[in-house]
Amino acid sequence: MTKDPRVDGIRAFNRTVTERLGALEDHYLSRDRSLGMDRVLWEIGRAGAEVRSLRNRLRLDSGYLSRLLRALEREGLVTVSPSPGDSRVRRATLTPKGLDELGTLDGLSDELVEEILSPLTEHQRDELARAASTVTRLFTASAVTSAPADPASEPARRAVAAYYRTLDARVDGGFRPGATRHVPDMAMRPPSGQFLLATLKGATVGCVGLVVHDDGYAEIKRLWVSDEVRGLGLGRRLLAAAEDAAAGLGATTARLDTNRALTEAIHLYSTAGYVEVAAFNDERYAHHWFEKPLRRPAAPPASIGFVGLGIMGRPMAMRVARSGLPLVVWNRSAPAVDELAAAGARRASTPADVFAECETVLVMLRNEEAADHVLRGAPGGLAALVRGRTVVNMGTMSPSYSAALAAEVEAAGGAYVEAPVSGSRRPAEDGTLVAMVAGRPEVVRRVVPLLDRMCAQVTVCGPVPAGLTMKLAANVFLIALVTGLAEAFHFGQQHGLDLHQLRDILDAGQMSSPISRVKTAKLVDADLTPQAAISDVAMNTELIVAAAAEAGIAAPVSELSRQLYRRAVERGDGALDVIGIIRTIAAADDHGAAGATEGATTPSAPV
């Protein structure tokens, strides 16, 4: 990929600003805190703030924010307690000492800016102030994202309600939703339409909907932008996104109507290529009607297939759908398919239908048994399914199985790539997975750009089965790490240690990593909801031990892990997050180390 020539200039700007403002110092503004901790104080402010709002506004990992808040609590600056309106919601407020500190920080910040301005001429000061305003505006604009949403969802309904309030305030005589032309929610769902939501730091700041009619035109409705982001060009971006979506759904013309009081909207449409035409509907609140021809791509992108929407597959498929590629999905259970369909994906009735529509099919199935059922269960068997298709196997299976499957696919006239990923549900949602790819070079080159939409790093490991072998090698370390964390917390709790302190020490030490920080947070919160399930880890340990035996090598740590996780599944804990292995470790307390694998009884969970 060719790098944008502007990247280096912006990176240089970032370095200059962070250095000049002292953001790199441990004692920001000569206080005994980092900039991150002071920023949390500013965001809490004199009115206080909900913790989840802080997390969204500052875009911080929940574990990291918790550590910052606890540090501020220890200083006596902040208290975190249940919200008076909802005990499930945590709220942070400044103590009297915290309010005093906030005032001190404001004064010191003003002094720092005065120090920066002081050497400059009056003209340069004005220039810097204008430049800072421009940077703030454009950074904010770049943080706004838009994505398809179900028009019946709660965020969508709130956005439309805000749109109606805006009309009521602007339109002569007010606006009554019941008097406008009704557009049902189902009309703004694919394939007849779409609804887009724009968000900034977790808050909805804009929306637009469209309906494609039988005669080939798309009607654009409910274009709304929040006052807090006006001037950022969001209205134009949403309009363009609606036009692209309309063209993708087969429309050749875009139409819309507006009220004479909405002068900004009229200007937007006039400068975006729309021309005023005669009235094409009987909307009582409309005074102007506009139309614009849509340019459809000469060769629309080929549909991508996705089979298997489990814990990992669903968020991975969602990233493909939101990237704009046409997606066809199948899953054994319906809820995940419904969610993808709401995001614009096309649902298939059978796996064979996916392969019939798509040249490239991503397969994210739980194990070899599931893969055999899906790939060999179609009429005509595997050969009829994969002929002329590229199969991208992203599931974790044995290297020998993958090698045999690759040979069978290629013999049938298809292409095969294995691309297992390292990560769990959260990295899959964030697009920070690591893919380990193996296959024929010419096929891998075609597949890598698609994987880039789901992964932060794509590493080509060589021919099949090098990708899966690499994945198992990485999992040897990951399983040992997470199992060690669980045992460390059980050890600490049974000795009466403060688990929050243990977490702080581990997260600050050399062993800390993104996954260890996530798992220590789950251990402290007793949160065993699955990101990577114990049953999946148990399957991985079986694959690792089997692959080691096949190669004639020792894998003592993995063998112990295999016994431990097998016992956890037998105990009924297979659906818990991997960190739930702490329950099986605890069950061995009264039976010695062997109790975890020799039928120990189960006391209550230690966390």
C-alpha positions as CSV (number, residue, x, y, z in Angstrom):
1,M,0.0,0.0,0.0
2,T,1.3,3.5,-1.0
3,K,1.6,5.8,2.0
4,D,-0.3,9.0,1.9
5,P,2.4,11.8,1.6
6,R,0.6,13.8,4.4
7,V,1.2,11.1,7.0
8,D,4.7,12.2,7.8
9,G,3.7,15.8,8.3
10,I,1.0,14.9,10.7
11,R,3.2,12.5,12.6
12,A,5.8,15.3,13.0
13,F,3.1,17.6,14.2
14,N,2.1,15.0,16.9
15,R,5.6,14.7,18.1
16,T,6.1,18.5,18.3
17,V,2.8,19.1,20.2
18,T,3.3,16.2,22.7
19,E,6.8,17.4,23.5
20,R,5.9,21.1,23.7
21,L,3.0,20.5,26.0
22,G,4.9,18.2,28.3
23,A,2.6,15.3,27.6
24,L,5.6,12.9,27.9
25,E,6.4,13.9,31.4
26,D,5.5,11.7,34.5
27,H,4.8,14.9,36.4
28,Y,2.6,16.9,34.1
29,L,2.3,20.6,35.0
30,S,4.8,19.8,37.9
31,R,2.1,17.8,39.7
32,D,2.6,14.2,40.9
33,R,0.5,12.7,38.1
34,S,0.7,12.0,34.4
35,L,-1.3,13.9,31.8
36,G,-3.6,10.9,31.5
37,M,-4.7,11.1,35.2
38,D,-5.1,14.9,34.9
39,R,-7.2,14.5,31.8
40,V,-9.6,12.2,33.7
41,L,-10.0,14.9,36.4
42,W,-10.8,17.4,33.7
43,E,-13.3,15.1,32.1
44,I,-15.1,14.4,35.4
45,G,-15.3,18.1,35.9
46,R,-17.4,19.9,38.5
47,A,-20.6,18.1,37.5
48,G,-19.2,14.6,37.7
49,A,-19.5,11.9,35.0
50,E,-20.6,8.3,34.5
51,V,-17.7,5.9,34.2
52,R,-19.0,4.5,30.9
53,S,-19.2,8.0,29.5
54,L,-15.6,8.7,30.5
55,R,-14.6,5.5,28.8
56,N,-16.3,6.6,25.6
57,R,-15.2,10.2,25.6
58,L,-11.6,9.3,26.3
59,R,-11.6,6.1,24.3
60,L,-9.9,4.2,27.1
61,D,-9.8,0.5,27.9
62,S,-12.1,-0.2,30.8
63,G,-9.2,-1.8,32.8
64,Y,-6.9,1.2,32.2
65,L,-9.6,3.7,33.2
66,S,-10.3,1.7,36.4
67,R,-6.7,1.9,37.4
68,L,-6.6,5.7,36.8
69,L,-9.7,6.2,38.8
70,R,-8.4,4.0,41.7
71,A,-5.2,6.0,41.7
72,L,-7.2,9.3,41.9
73,E,-9.3,7.8,44.7
74,R,-6.2,6.9,46.7
75,E,-5.1,10.6,46.4
76,G,-8.5,11.6,47.8
77,L,-9.4,13.5,44.6
78,V,-12.3,11.3,43.3
79,T,-15.0,9.1,44.6
80,V,-16.6,6.4,42.4
81,S,-20.1,5.2,43.6
82,P,-23.4,3.9,42.2
83,S,-25.4,6.5,40.3
84,P,-28.5,7.8,42.4
85,G,-30.7,7.1,39.4
86,D,-29.5,3.6,38.6
87,S,-27.4,1.5,41.0
88,R,-26.0,-0.5,38.1
89,V,-24.3,2.6,36.7
90,R,-21.0,3.8,38.4
91,R,-20.5,7.6,38.6
92,A,-17.3,9.5,39.3
93,T,-17.3,12.8,41.2
94,L,-14.6,15.1,42.5
95,T,-14.1,15.5,46.2
96,P,-13.6,19.0,47.7
97,K,-9.9,18.3,47.4
98,G,-10.4,17.2,43.8
99,L,-12.3,20.4,43.0
100,D,-9.4,22.4,44.5
101,E,-6.9,20.4,42.4
102,L,-9.0,21.0,39.3
103,G,-8.8,24.8,39.8
104,T,-5.0,24.5,40.3
105,L,-4.7,22.5,37.1
106,D,-6.7,25.1,35.2
107,G,-4.4,27.8,36.4
108,L,-1.3,25.9,35.6
109,S,-2.6,25.1,32.1
110,D,-3.3,28.7,31.4
111,E,0.2,29.6,32.5
112,L,1.7,26.9,30.1
113,V,-0.3,28.3,27.2
114,E,0.9,31.8,28.1
115,E,4.4,30.6,28.1
116,I,4.0,29.1,24.6
117,L,2.5,32.3,23.3
118,S,4.9,34.7,25.0
119,P,7.9,34.5,22.5
120,L,5.6,34.9,19.5
121,T,4.5,38.1,17.7
122,E,0.9,39.2,17.9
123,H,0.4,37.9,14.3
124,Q,1.9,34.5,15.2
125,R,-0.3,34.2,18.3
126,D,-3.4,34.7,16.2
127,E,-2.1,32.3,13.6
128,L,-1.4,29.6,16.3
129,A,-4.9,30.1,17.8
130,R,-6.5,29.7,14.4
131,A,-4.4,26.7,13.6
132,A,-5.3,25.1,16.9
133,S,-9.0,25.7,16.2
134,T,-8.6,24.1,12.8
135,V,-6.8,21.1,14.2
136,T,-9.4,20.6,16.9
137,R,-12.2,20.7,14.3
138,L,-10.5,18.3,11.9
139,F,-9.4,15.9,14.6
140,T,-13.0,15.8,15.8
141,A,-14.3,15.3,12.3
142,S,-11.9,12.4,11.8
143,A,-13.2,10.7,15.0
144,V,-16.8,10.6,13.7
145,T,-17.7,7.3,12.2
146,S,-20.8,6.1,10.3
147,A,-22.2,2.6,9.9
148,P,-25.4,0.9,9.0
149,A,-27.9,0.4,11.8
150,D,-31.3,-1.1,12.3
151,P,-33.8,1.8,12.0
152,A,-35.9,0.2,14.8
153,S,-32.9,0.1,17.2
154,E,-32.9,2.4,20.2
155,P,-30.0,4.6,19.0
156,A,-31.7,5.0,15.7
157,R,-35.0,6.0,17.3
158,R,-33.2,8.6,19.5
159,A,-31.6,10.1,16.4
160,V,-34.9,10.3,14.5
161,A,-36.5,11.9,17.6
162,A,-33.7,14.5,17.6
163,Y,-34.3,15.1,13.9
164,Y,-38.0,15.7,14.6
165,R,-37.2,18.1,17.4
166,T,-34.9,20.1,15.1
167,L,-37.7,20.3,12.5
168,D,-40.2,21.4,15.2
169,A,-37.9,24.3,16.2
170,R,-37.2,25.4,12.6
171,V,-40.4,24.8,10.6
172,D,-43.0,27.6,10.6
173,G,-45.9,26.4,12.7
174,G,-43.9,23.5,14.2
175,F,-43.6,19.9,13.0
176,R,-45.9,17.0,13.9
177,P,-44.4,13.6,13.1
178,G,-47.9,12.1,12.6
179,A,-48.6,14.6,9.8
180,T,-45.6,13.7,7.7
181,R,-45.4,10.9,5.1
182,H,-44.9,7.6,6.9
183,V,-41.8,5.6,6.1
184,P,-41.9,2.2,7.9
185,D,-38.7,0.9,9.5
186,M,-38.7,-2.2,7.2
187,A,-38.4,0.0,4.1
188,M,-35.0,1.3,5.4
189,R,-33.5,-2.2,5.7
190,P,-31.6,-4.0,3.0
191,P,-32.4,-4.9,0.2
192,S,-35.1,-2.1,0.0
193,G,-33.1,0.5,1.8
194,Q,-30.7,1.4,4.5
195,F,-30.3,3.5,7.7
196,L,-26.9,5.0,8.7
197,L,-25.9,6.3,12.1
198,A,-22.9,8.6,12.8
199,T,-21.3,8.4,16.2
200,L,-18.6,10.4,18.1
201,K,-17.1,8.9,21.2
202,G,-20.0,6.6,21.7
203,A,-22.7,9.3,21.2
204,T,-25.0,9.5,18.2
205,V,-24.4,12.7,16.3
206,G,-26.1,12.2,12.9
207,C,-28.3,9.9,10.8
208,V,-29.7,9.4,7.3
209,G,-32.1,6.9,5.8
210,L,-33.0,5.9,2.3
211,V,-35.6,3.8,0.5
212,V,-35.1,2.4,-3.0
213,H,-38.3,2.4,-5.0
214,D,-39.3,0.0,-7.8
215,D,-38.7,2.5,-10.6
216,G,-35.0,2.8,-9.8
217,Y,-34.9,5.9,-7.6
218,A,-33.8,6.2,-4.0
219,E,-35.5,8.6,-1.7
220,I,-33.2,10.0,1.0
221,K,-34.9,10.8,4.3
222,R,-34.2,12.0,7.8
223,L,-30.8,13.6,7.3
224,W,-29.9,15.0,10.6
225,V,-26.7,16.4,12.2
226,S,-26.4,17.3,15.9
227,D,-25.6,20.9,16.7
228,E,-22.5,19.9,18.5
229,V,-20.8,18.7,15.3
230,R,-22.1,21.3,12.9
231,G,-19.4,22.8,10.7
232,L,-17.5,19.5,10.4
233,G,-18.8,18.5,7.0
234,L,-20.8,15.6,8.5
235,G,-24.0,16.4,6.6
236,R,-22.1,16.1,3.3
237,R,-20.4,12.9,4.4
238,L,-23.7,11.3,5.4
239,L,-25.3,12.4,2.2
240,A,-22.5,10.9,0.1
241,A,-22.7,7.7,2.2
242,A,-26.5,7.5,1.5
243,E,-25.8,8.0,-2.2
244,D,-23.2,5.2,-2.3
245,A,-25.6,2.9,-0.4
246,A,-28.4,3.7,-2.8
247,A,-26.2,3.0,-5.8
248,G,-25.1,-0.3,-4.2
249,L,-28.8,-1.3,-3.8
250,G,-29.4,-0.7,-7.5
251,A,-30.8,2.9,-7.6
252,T,-29.9,5.1,-10.5
253,T,-31.3,8.4,-9.1
254,A,-31.4,10.0,-5.7
255,R,-34.3,12.2,-4.7
256,L,-35.1,14.2,-1.6
257,D,-37.4,17.0,-0.4
258,T,-36.9,19.7,2.2
259,N,-38.5,22.6,3.9
260,R,-37.8,26.2,3.0
261,A,-36.7,27.0,6.5
262,L,-33.8,24.6,6.3
263,T,-31.5,26.9,4.4
264,E,-28.3,25.0,5.3
265,A,-29.9,21.8,3.8
266,I,-30.9,23.6,0.6
267,H,-27.3,24.9,0.2
268,L,-25.9,21.4,0.9
269,Y,-28.1,19.8,-1.8
270,S,-27.4,22.6,-4.3
271,T,-23.7,22.2,-3.9
272,A,-23.7,18.4,-3.9
273,G,-24.9,18.1,-7.5
274,Y,-28.7,18.1,-6.9
275,V,-31.0,20.1,-9.1
276,E,-34.4,21.3,-8.1
277,V,-37.3,19.5,-9.8
278,A,-41.1,19.5,-9.7
279,A,-42.8,17.9,-6.7
280,F,-42.7,14.1,-6.8
281,N,-44.6,13.5,-3.6
282,D,-47.3,15.0,-1.4
283,E,-45.1,15.7,1.7
284,R,-47.0,18.5,3.5
285,Y,-43.8,20.0,5.0
286,A,-41.8,20.1,1.7
287,H,-41.3,23.3,-0.4
288,H,-38.3,22.1,-2.5
289,W,-37.7,18.8,-4.3
290,F,-34.3,17.8,-5.5
291,E,-32.9,15.0,-7.8
292,K,-29.4,13.8,-8.7
293,P,-28.3,11.0,-11.0
294,L,-26.1,8.3,-9.3
295,R,-23.0,6.9,-10.9
296,R,-22.9,3.2,-10.4
297,P,-19.5,1.4,-10.5
298,A,-18.9,-0.2,-13.8
299,A,-17.8,-3.4,-12.0
300,P,-19.2,-3.8,-8.5
301,P,-17.0,-5.7,-6.1
302,A,-17.6,-9.4,-6.0
303,S,-19.6,-10.7,-3.0
304,I,-17.7,-12.3,-0.2
305,G,-19.1,-15.3,1.7
306,F,-18.8,-15.9,5.4
307,V,-19.7,-19.2,7.0
308,G,-19.7,-19.5,10.8
309,L,-20.8,-16.6,13.0
310,G,-19.7,-17.7,16.5
311,I,-17.9,-15.7,19.2
312,M,-15.2,-14.7,16.7
313,G,-16.9,-15.1,13.4
314,R,-19.7,-12.6,14.1
315,P,-17.6,-9.5,14.8
316,M,-15.1,-10.5,12.0
317,A,-18.0,-10.7,9.5
318,M,-19.4,-7.4,10.9
319,R,-16.1,-5.7,10.0
320,V,-16.3,-7.0,6.5
321,A,-19.9,-5.8,6.1
322,R,-19.1,-2.4,7.5
323,S,-16.1,-2.0,5.1
324,G,-18.5,-1.8,2.2
325,L,-18.0,-5.2,0.6
326,P,-21.1,-7.1,-0.4
327,L,-21.3,-10.0,2.1
328,V,-23.3,-13.2,2.1
329,V,-23.5,-15.0,5.4
330,W,-24.7,-18.3,6.8
331,N,-24.8,-19.7,10.3
332,R,-26.5,-22.6,12.0
333,S,-28.4,-20.3,14.4
334,A,-30.4,-17.3,13.3
335,P,-29.6,-14.4,15.8
336,A,-26.1,-13.7,14.4
337,V,-27.4,-13.8,10.9
338,D,-30.1,-11.3,11.8
339,E,-27.5,-9.0,13.2
340,L,-25.4,-9.2,10.1
341,A,-28.5,-8.7,7.8
342,A,-29.3,-5.5,9.7
343,A,-25.8,-4.3,8.8
344,G,-26.4,-4.9,5.1
345,A,-25.3,-8.5,4.6
346,R,-27.3,-10.9,2.6
347,R,-28.5,-14.1,4.3
348,A,-28.1,-17.5,2.7
349,S,-30.3,-20.5,3.4
350,T,-27.5,-23.0,3.2
351,P,-23.7,-23.1,3.0
352,A,-24.1,-24.2,-0.7
353,D,-26.0,-21.0,-1.4
354,V,-23.0,-19.0,-0.1
355,F,-20.6,-20.8,-2.3
356,A,-22.9,-20.5,-5.3
357,E,-23.0,-16.7,-4.9
358,C,-19.4,-15.9,-3.9
359,E,-16.0,-16.6,-5.4
360,T,-14.2,-16.2,-2.1
361,V,-15.7,-17.8,1.1
362,L,-14.3,-17.2,4.6
363,V,-14.9,-20.2,6.8
364,M,-14.8,-19.7,10.6
365,L,-16.0,-23.0,12.0
366,R,-15.5,-24.4,15.5
367,N,-13.7,-27.6,14.7
368,E,-12.9,-30.3,12.1
369,E,-16.2,-32.0,12.7
370,A,-18.1,-28.8,11.9
371,A,-16.0,-28.2,8.8
372,D,-16.7,-31.7,7.5
373,H,-20.4,-31.3,8.1
374,V,-20.6,-27.9,6.3
375,L,-18.1,-28.6,3.4
376,R,-19.0,-32.2,2.7
377,G,-22.7,-32.1,3.5
378,A,-23.8,-30.2,0.4
379,P,-25.3,-31.9,-2.6
380,G,-22.4,-33.2,-4.7
381,G,-20.0,-33.1,-1.8
382,L,-17.0,-30.9,-1.3
383,A,-15.9,-31.0,-5.0
384,A,-19.1,-29.5,-6.3
385,L,-19.0,-26.9,-3.6
386,V,-15.5,-25.5,-4.0
387,R,-14.9,-25.8,-7.8
388,G,-13.8,-22.4,-9.0
389,R,-13.9,-20.9,-5.5
390,T,-11.3,-19.7,-3.0
391,V,-11.8,-21.2,0.5
392,V,-10.2,-19.2,3.3
393,N,-10.1,-21.4,6.4
394,M,-9.9,-19.2,9.4
395,G,-10.8,-21.8,12.0
396,T,-8.3,-23.5,14.3
397,M,-7.8,-27.1,13.3
398,S,-5.0,-29.6,13.2
399,P,-2.2,-28.8,10.6
400,S,-2.6,-32.3,9.1
401,Y,-6.3,-31.8,8.6
402,S,-5.8,-28.5,6.9
403,A,-3.1,-29.9,4.6
404,A,-5.4,-32.8,3.6
405,L,-8.3,-30.3,3.0
406,A,-6.1,-28.0,0.9
407,A,-5.1,-31.0,-1.3
408,E,-8.7,-32.0,-1.7
409,V,-9.9,-28.4,-2.5
410,E,-7.2,-27.9,-5.1
411,A,-7.8,-31.3,-6.7
412,A,-11.5,-30.3,-7.2
413,G,-10.4,-27.1,-9.0
414,G,-10.6,-24.7,-6.1
415,A,-8.0,-22.6,-4.2
416,Y,-7.3,-22.9,-0.5
417,V,-5.7,-20.5,2.0
418,E,-5.5,-21.1,5.8
419,A,-5.7,-17.9,7.9
420,P,-6.2,-18.7,11.6
421,V,-6.1,-15.6,13.8
422,S,-4.7,-14.8,17.2
423,G,-7.1,-12.9,19.4
424,S,-10.5,-13.1,21.1
425,R,-13.8,-11.4,20.7
426,R,-12.7,-7.9,21.7
427,P,-9.8,-7.8,19.2
428,A,-12.2,-9.2,16.6
429,E,-14.6,-6.3,17.3
430,D,-11.7,-3.7,17.2
431,G,-10.0,-5.2,14.1
432,T,-6.8,-5.9,16.0
433,L,-6.5,-9.6,15.3
434,V,-3.3,-11.1,14.0
435,A,-3.7,-13.4,11.0
436,M,-1.2,-16.2,10.2
437,V,-1.6,-17.0,6.5
438,A,-0.4,-20.0,4.4
439,G,-1.1,-21.1,0.9
440,R,0.0,-20.7,-2.7
441,P,1.6,-17.2,-3.1
442,E,-0.7,-16.1,-6.0
443,V,-3.8,-17.1,-3.9
444,V,-2.5,-15.5,-0.7
445,R,-1.9,-12.2,-2.6
446,R,-5.6,-12.1,-3.5
447,V,-6.7,-12.8,0.0
448,V,-4.5,-10.5,2.1
449,P,-6.4,-7.3,1.2
450,L,-9.6,-8.9,2.5
451,L,-7.9,-10.0,5.7
452,D,-6.7,-6.5,6.2
453,R,-10.3,-5.4,6.8
454,M,-10.4,-7.7,9.9
455,C,-6.8,-7.7,11.2
456,A,-4.2,-5.3,12.4
457,Q,-1.4,-7.6,11.2
458,V,-1.4,-10.2,8.5
459,T,1.8,-12.4,8.4
460,V,2.4,-14.8,5.5
461,C,4.0,-17.9,7.0
462,G,4.6,-20.0,3.9
463,P,2.8,-23.1,2.4
464,V,0.0,-24.9,4.1
465,P,0.0,-25.9,7.0
466,A,2.5,-23.3,8.2
467,G,-0.3,-20.9,9.3
468,L,-2.0,-23.3,11.6
469,T,1.3,-24.6,13.0
470,M,2.2,-21.0,13.8
471,K,-1.1,-20.5,15.4
472,L,-0.7,-23.5,17.7
473,A,2.9,-22.3,18.6
474,A,1.4,-18.9,19.6
475,N,-1.3,-20.6,21.6
476,V,1.2,-22.6,23.6
477,F,2.3,-19.3,25.1
478,L,-1.1,-17.7,25.3
479,I,-2.7,-20.6,27.2
480,A,0.2,-20.8,29.6
481,L,0.0,-17.1,30.2
482,V,-3.8,-17.0,30.9
483,T,-3.7,-20.2,33.0
484,G,-0.8,-18.7,35.0
485,L,-2.8,-15.5,35.6
486,A,-5.7,-17.5,36.9
487,E,-3.5,-19.5,39.3
488,A,-1.8,-16.3,40.4
489,F,-5.1,-14.7,41.4
490,H,-6.3,-17.9,43.1
491,F,-3.0,-18.0,45.0
492,G,-3.2,-14.4,46.0
493,Q,-6.8,-14.5,47.1
494,Q,-6.3,-17.6,49.2
495,H,-3.4,-15.7,51.0
496,G,-5.6,-12.8,51.7
497,L,-4.0,-10.4,49.2
498,D,-5.7,-7.3,47.7
499,L,-6.6,-8.5,44.2
500,H,-6.7,-4.9,42.9
501,Q,-3.1,-4.4,44.1
502,L,-2.1,-7.7,42.5
503,R,-3.7,-6.5,39.2
504,D,-1.9,-3.2,39.4
505,I,1.5,-4.9,40.0
506,L,1.0,-7.4,37.1
507,D,-0.3,-4.7,34.7
508,A,2.7,-2.5,35.5
509,G,5.3,-5.2,35.2
510,Q,7.3,-6.6,32.3
511,M,4.8,-9.5,31.9
512,S,2.0,-7.1,31.0
513,S,0.4,-7.4,27.6
514,P,-2.9,-6.4,26.0
515,I,-4.4,-9.9,26.8
516,S,-3.1,-10.0,30.3
517,R,-4.6,-6.6,31.1
518,V,-8.0,-7.7,29.8
519,K,-7.9,-10.9,31.8
520,T,-6.7,-9.3,35.0
521,A,-9.7,-6.9,34.7
522,K,-12.1,-9.9,34.3
523,L,-10.5,-11.7,37.3
524,V,-10.9,-8.7,39.5
525,D,-14.5,-8.1,38.4
526,A,-15.4,-11.9,38.5
527,D,-16.5,-11.5,34.9
528,L,-16.5,-14.9,33.2
529,T,-18.5,-14.0,30.1
530,P,-16.7,-15.6,27.2
531,Q,-14.3,-13.7,25.0
532,A,-12.5,-17.0,24.3
533,A,-14.3,-20.0,25.8
534,I,-12.8,-22.7,27.9
535,S,-14.1,-25.3,25.5
536,D,-12.2,-23.7,22.6
537,V,-9.0,-23.6,24.7
538,A,-9.5,-27.2,25.6
539,M,-9.7,-28.0,21.9
540,N,-6.5,-26.0,21.2
541,T,-4.6,-28.0,23.9
542,E,-5.7,-31.2,22.3
543,L,-4.5,-30.0,18.9
544,I,-1.2,-28.8,20.3
545,V,-0.5,-32.1,22.1
546,A,-1.5,-34.1,19.1
547,A,0.7,-32.1,16.8
548,A,3.7,-32.4,19.2
549,A,3.2,-36.2,19.3
550,E,3.0,-36.4,15.6
551,A,6.4,-34.5,15.4
552,G,7.9,-36.6,18.1
553,I,8.6,-33.6,20.4
554,A,7.8,-32.9,24.1
555,A,5.1,-30.5,25.2
556,P,4.9,-30.8,29.0
557,V,3.2,-27.5,29.7
558,S,0.6,-28.1,27.1
559,E,0.0,-31.6,28.3
560,L,-0.7,-30.3,31.8
561,S,-3.0,-27.6,30.3
562,R,-4.8,-30.2,28.3
563,Q,-5.6,-32.2,31.4
564,L,-6.7,-29.1,33.3
565,Y,-9.0,-27.7,30.5
566,R,-10.4,-31.2,29.8
567,R,-11.4,-31.3,33.5
568,A,-13.0,-27.8,33.3
569,V,-15.2,-28.9,30.4
570,E,-16.2,-32.1,32.3
571,R,-17.2,-29.8,35.2
572,G,-19.6,-28.0,32.9
573,D,-17.5,-24.8,32.6
574,G,-16.8,-25.1,28.9
575,A,-18.9,-22.0,28.0
576,L,-17.1,-19.7,30.5
577,D,-14.3,-17.4,29.5
578,V,-10.9,-19.0,29.6
579,I,-10.1,-17.1,32.8
580,G,-12.9,-19.2,34.4
581,I,-10.2,-22.0,34.7
582,I,-9.7,-20.4,38.1
583,R,-12.8,-22.5,39.2
584,T,-11.1,-25.7,38.2
585,I,-7.9,-24.7,40.0
586,A,-9.9,-23.9,43.1
587,A,-11.5,-27.2,43.0
588,A,-8.1,-28.9,43.4
589,D,-7.4,-27.2,46.7
590,D,-8.7,-30.1,48.9
591,H,-7.3,-32.8,46.6
592,G,-3.8,-31.8,45.8
593,A,-2.5,-30.8,42.4
594,A,-3.9,-33.9,40.7
595,G,-7.5,-33.0,41.8
596,A,-7.9,-30.7,38.8
597,T,-7.8,-33.7,36.5
598,E,-8.9,-36.6,38.7
599,G,-12.6,-35.9,39.5
600,A,-12.3,-33.4,42.4
601,T,-15.5,-32.0,43.7
602,T,-16.4,-28.4,43.1
603,P,-16.6,-25.9,46.0
604,S,-18.0,-22.4,45.3
605,A,-16.1,-20.3,42.9
606,P,-13.3,-18.2,44.5
607,V,-14.1,-15.1,42.5
